[in-house]
């Protein structure tokens, strides 16, 4: 009994453990790469694309069935009670029966030449590859959505921090105004201005907090995480390397790596095979047939083996225009895909050019915004010095606060735009899943 732990101490230890676990869960970090991986794993668009891939694979197997031998088995035992032989052309024989008949048969059909079946199979194989690429494309687009949501959370967090810094500054300057008023070097109007400023900054903090919570919920939705999950993001908005890729190599890379172009090229090959299959409706087909059977009255009575083998040649002579119409339709669909692919080439080049221009402009915007923050801080320092010295009222000080607040907000927005531009450039090149903010 001497070693028994007091209930109060056990309760304290348990409470500490629960608090530590809750804090660890709350402080769980999330990298950009992890958020994109979660989105690819959990997002409904990728899941639906994967199901389409499974369906396409099954359709490919079904289309290949026409190229393989078809083997069927049948067993039959019949009892004929009466048969009119005269109706079958045997005049004078009247009726016979009853009698039994038994037949157990294996039948084989193997097509030797059917260009329609062959082309349809290859067309379906290309369609399956296209759907696989579309699954990868869905993962690429979902990764971009996750990255944009991640950057938005970083932006809203930075905006909240800036709003809190402005609120702290307003409180400090309110104290200064109250001290100056007590010393007789400031008026009640100066104090009222700063109180108004404090209230305004507190309202901005509240709005920024709501925006931060909304951004976190959107990120949880994109990544498929529970809505009550909170993360501490490990990446930063701060601008890393500002090197801009050369235009021509960037365009060449996009032409080589963009999945939309790969999908279009595969779909064009599928349409080409489909057009061949439609035109093959005019061609003959050749097949080998064979059968082996046990035939008799019953399996035990006069049962013997029989069999046959043959070749079937089918030549379509007149199909009412159906084959020509199907060929014209398939050719028109092929031309539509070719036109869309040609337009996609233009779209890819446009995406790369535009994203590079936006990225270059974003770099300049960040640099300009940083200079504006530096100048606003200098302006605030001078205005604060003048007010502390009792030179005039605090109108200059309030204006300097406004300038600093706007400069901080502009810097946060510029950093977010810079990172969004990097995401758009990575997406334009087809490298979204390897993207990093650093």
Steps between C-alpha positions, in 0.01 A plus 500: 500500500798729551569506122146597407485818289266767637189560292576870466847428358365235258233743381764768447720264299204388287391858438853592399517208259166589343602862465832404346328270250245766409773760459704265283199442278428871482864581419524238223694642208407470134734556209391600152611161365289323764194708419530419128548130578192499722297673231602243237418219743165629623354735242183380327621606153799266517288217640248533217784508247639177648159333466484610135841341450373170643198514269721571198724205588197271511380635166840427345478138618150475353612639163787249489255212529426514128863414421503187717347158430144448618441154646152393610366176646146368489325185620145409401263204549163524326189279477298528178154352539385524137655629180327547160751385237274599214522861616877466469473381139491121555169413327338175598690455825233649726584553865778360718562510869541512783883504501792651693802699381817602686771749402808622695704748296812724513495779241793725403500824298826685433508809281800502268442837338268773630656844462202666667553304824876554488471877453231534766725322748792733433270801512377393843858446620575861406186616680610312811838674484324832455289444811812402696659828395182683597533345847853644519365831373235499773777444756695790348201734520408392852859559608475853362175557688661375821804724447282806438296422813823452696630839384167658591533370855854643513370831367214518747735411787740774391212746464384411852851553637518839324160600641609401851822701458295803394273449803799485735645814341167681539489405869856625552423831329181534704710471814733762357209733425362454850844573651537811286147608600583455867815708445298771331664469159210324330129560481203277571444487125839333460398234751164454327672448165719226643206332672319495167810354342517225762137408436558492125807279533316262734221470241762416234641229724154343535444500123849360442433219748180404317686501167772284655246245627326493161828436319581213737160341438548523123841335531348218708232452234752479216727260688211287626587555865242540782357849529612531864863414420740788562849519355807709545633558150873448474557689175524877470377774268841664493651529155778254425694492176379756247662346193260505205521213250583591137193512278590263214627212718194542723267469200690196372474335843126567512449347154687190617346461846147642502257213556223673304710468186583138577130425546416671171765305307382168641137585425600586143661156461185340645286691250729389217453133595124559536489643147689193373252275677207681339652475151573131562126435489543463122766229537436123510545299819645152529448253783574135578230289666508156649293270715539167682192323634371181657167419335251218553162399633622529860854531646504119533301398189656528153715796611797574276739779425438736210665825394550757230739777396445785260597844377257791487550794265266795535498771235271801557337599172236754598450647847256775413768771531561424869872429453564816298309710752694351791828570317401862432401548864828353629701720262312811614566415866868452420514844337332656805763349732780620268356854504476500881857373525621778272320757714648342814850564363415869481344492848809339653729764352264773619499353853880497517541852364233644729625321811855623439380859458292473819796352689735779388244763598444330837873513578500876441183542705657326799810715480292817469275396790803435721637845422159649583502330843849635570398852401177478703694394809735797453203733457338363816822542697530864397132572568525333840808710582324822406195410708710397799681833478166679515525642149141512375222246541505131405339526157836425340537203734160357408577548130833322548319213673265473205789499254681228694187286526436530127865426421496186716180379335642572154816304583300197615285516186811533280667199661183293454475610135865410448448146631177461305690604188760232571219245529347614171838472327553148636150404384566655157808282461332182629722473809245571771548183704873578539434862601661657806469850648872512576 
